[in-house]
């Protein structure tokens, strides 16, 4: 049975990997393991050791604490209801958004804010 912390860490690995546009194979190559192991980490089926999490954080350009953000101490489960970043379309939208040059991205952000206020 999956431990909620392992599932959360795996989900955070997958989200960050998607945001930086890296495949499971590319991450596995950077860490020195097989991509199947990355799959197992991302689903929470296998627990990530501290040293491996260190390597993954380095490969993805984040601090180790990133993988534990959003974890509720009382429930050992994600705090957010209905994790929107679990949706592939939302992840693709975020990745595309950050690929836009900063000045244009700011304009798009302002437009989205205006449109959401009007809804």
Secondary structure, 3 states (H helix, E strand, C coil): CCCHHHHHHHHHHHHHHHHCCCCHHHHHHHHCCCHHHHHHHHHCCCCCCHHHHHHHHHHHCCCHHHHHCCEECCCCEECCCCCHHHCHHHHHHHHHHHHCCHHHHHHHHHHHHHHHHHC
